[in-house]
Amino acid sequence: IDMHTVKPIDREAIIRAARETGAIVTGEDHTVIGGLGSAVAEVLAEEGLSCLFRRLGIPDLFAGYGEPEDLYHQYGYGAEGICRAVRALL
């Protein structure tokens, strides 16, 4: 699902994805706190849906700075890191 905006959140798409797949992985190129992953987690909790769930992004810490590709690699957000996280979840 391409969620280019967090507001308004597409609740129906999230609910449908959770029910149809049993797993949701969100990815964002900034902190995971208060972003898309948090909004998706709220929908899942409010709807009482249980599914595998993982937020990918910068963890809750003081992040470094630099070129985006370098930071993606540092925080496991590059293509390999995303694939690794999805495989670990499933």
C-alpha positions as CSV (number, residue, x, y, z in Angstrom):
1,I,0.0,0.0,0.0
2,D,1.4,3.4,-0.9
3,M,0.4,5.8,1.9
4,H,1.9,9.0,0.7
5,T,0.2,10.9,3.6
6,V,-0.4,10.0,7.2
7,K,-3.5,12.3,7.5
8,P,-6.1,11.4,6.8
9,I,-5.0,7.8,7.4
10,D,-6.7,5.2,5.2
11,R,-8.1,3.0,7.9
12,E,-10.0,0.7,5.6
13,A,-6.8,-0.1,3.6
14,I,-4.9,-0.9,6.8
15,I,-7.8,-3.1,8.1
16,R,-8.1,-4.9,4.8
17,A,-4.3,-5.5,4.6
18,A,-4.2,-6.9,8.1
19,R,-7.1,-9.2,7.5
20,E,-5.9,-10.4,4.1
21,T,-2.2,-10.8,4.8
22,G,-1.8,-11.2,8.5
23,A,1.3,-9.0,8.5
24,I,2.1,-5.3,8.0
25,V,5.5,-3.7,7.6
26,T,5.7,0.1,7.5
27,G,8.8,2.0,6.3
28,E,9.7,5.6,6.8
29,D,12.9,7.6,6.3
30,H,12.8,9.3,9.6
31,T,12.1,8.3,13.2
32,V,9.5,5.6,13.8
33,I,8.0,7.6,16.7
34,G,4.8,9.4,15.7
35,G,4.9,8.6,12.0
36,L,3.2,6.2,9.7
37,G,4.0,3.1,11.8
38,S,2.6,4.7,14.9
39,A,-0.6,5.6,13.0
40,V,-1.0,2.1,11.6
41,A,-0.4,0.6,15.1
42,E,-3.2,2.8,16.4
43,V,-5.6,1.6,13.8
44,L,-4.7,-2.0,14.5
45,A,-5.2,-1.5,18.3
46,E,-8.4,0.4,18.0
47,E,-9.9,-2.3,15.7
48,G,-8.7,-5.1,17.9
49,L,-6.8,-6.6,15.0
50,S,-3.9,-9.0,15.6
51,C,-1.3,-9.4,12.9
52,L,2.5,-9.5,12.6
53,F,3.7,-5.9,12.6
54,R,7.0,-4.2,12.2
55,R,8.0,-0.5,11.9
56,L,11.1,0.3,9.9
57,G,12.9,3.6,10.2
58,I,15.2,5.5,12.5
59,P,14.9,4.1,16.0
60,D,14.2,6.3,19.0
61,L,17.6,7.8,19.5
62,F,19.7,10.8,18.5
63,A,20.4,10.0,14.9
64,G,23.4,11.0,13.0
65,Y,23.4,13.1,9.9
66,G,24.8,12.6,6.4
67,E,23.8,11.4,2.9
68,P,20.4,9.5,2.9
69,E,21.9,6.4,1.4
70,D,24.6,6.2,4.1
71,L,22.0,6.7,6.8
72,Y,19.7,4.0,5.3
73,H,22.6,1.6,5.4
74,Q,23.6,2.6,9.0
75,Y,20.1,2.1,10.3
76,G,19.3,-1.1,8.3
77,Y,16.8,0.7,6.0
78,G,18.4,-0.1,2.7
79,A,17.0,-2.7,0.4
80,E,18.9,-5.5,2.2
81,G,17.8,-4.3,5.6
82,I,14.2,-4.1,4.6
83,C,14.3,-7.6,3.1
84,R,16.0,-9.0,6.2
85,A,13.4,-7.4,8.5
86,V,10.5,-8.7,6.5
87,R,12.0,-12.2,6.4
88,A,12.5,-12.1,10.2
89,L,8.9,-11.1,10.7
90,L,7.5,-13.8,8.6
